[in-house]
Amino acid sequence: MYRIIRLQQANDLRDFMNPACHSPYDVGVHTENNQIADAKSILGLMALDYDKGVKVVTEDVEFLKKLDRWAVSEE
């Protein structure tokens, strides 16, 4: 399962990573340019470009529900 989100501020990155770190499942972040990062890695997340939406991929349905405030329609 996946969800498209857009993080716009540094605090958004921190607020996104916190629940990702508590998820018992793997959480991947995929960009339009085929970059992939582990959502539990601050260095990996900081290396990505968030100008466009990113795809968050995980099997954790509860985690995906927590992304409502950053969710965007599929582009």
C-alpha positions, 0 to 999 in steps of 0.5 A: 500500500502507498500514499502520496505526500508532500513535506514542506518544512523541516518540522514536517520531516521530523513529524513524519519520521517519528511515527515511521520509527515506531512502525513495526513494518518497513516504510520506504519513501520513493521519489519521482526520480527513482530515489528511494529512502528508508523513512526511519533514516534521517540522512536518507530522508534529508537527501530526497527532493520534496518539491513534488510529492513522494510515495510512501510505501508500507504495509502498515495501514495505521501509519498511512492513516497518520499521513492525512495532513501531508496527503496530496492527490496522485499527480 
